[in-house]
Amino acid sequence: MSAPFDSLPRRQFLVGDAATQLRRVPETSVDCVITSPPYFALRDYGDPSQLGAENTINQWVTELVDVAAELRRVLKPSGRCG
């Protein structure tokens, strides 16, 4: 269902697992990221692999750090994350 990144139009919203979607994005190619990471064990969106549904808070932090590393990789030096 996911198209290769090269075929995505500009100003595209990528919807899905954040880490998976970010791996499709070329390095230093994004100007702005808007995100609202889920809190640990606060909401259930019906997906057992969702961020925030980890068994421990340490696992949750590890997952957040992994996503943050991908965000850093894809942001341009002048990019912003909020």
N, C-alpha and C positions, 0 to 999 in steps of 0.2 A: 504494500500500500504506500510506503514512503518512496518518494521520488529521489533520485540522486540530487545532491545539493546543486550541481551545475544546472539542473533543469528548473530550479525554483526561481520564481520571479523576485525582483528586489522588493523590499519592504514586506517580506513574508513573515507570517506568524508561524512558528513551529510549535505544534501541539503534540504532547506525548511525554514520555519519560525524559526528564531534562538531560541526564547524562547521555542517553542514547542519541537524542536529537543533537546535542552539542558536538558529539563526535563526528557528525556529518558536516559540520561547518568548518571551512578553512581557517587556518591560523590568522590572527590579526585582521579579520575581515568584518568585524561588527562595530558599529558606532555606539549603539546604546542597547542595554539589556534592562528590562523591567521585570522584577521577580518578587515573589512573595512566598518564600519557602514555608512549608507547613511545620507547625510545632510538633514536638514529639508526643505521640499517642493522644492527640486532641481530636482529630477528625478521621472518619473512615469513608473513603471514596469508593470502596468496593473492589479495590485492587490489592491483593496481598503483597505485591512488591512495591507499593507506593511509598514515597518518602514520608517519614513520620510514623510508619507502621513497624519499625524495627523492634526487635525484642528488648534491646537495652538502649539507654541514652547514649552510651559510647558508640554503638553501631550507627545510631542516628547522626551523631557528630561526624563520624567517618564518612558517611554518605554525603553530608552537606559539604565537607571539605573536598570530596571528589568532584562535586558539581562546581564548587567555587574555583577549583583548579582548571576545569574546562572553560569556565567563563573567562578566567584570566587569559587562557590560551587564545580564545577567539576574539577578545576585545582588541581593538586598535590601541596604540599607545595613547591616543587622544580620546579613547572611548570612555563611556561612563556606565556605571551599574547602579541601579537604584531599586 
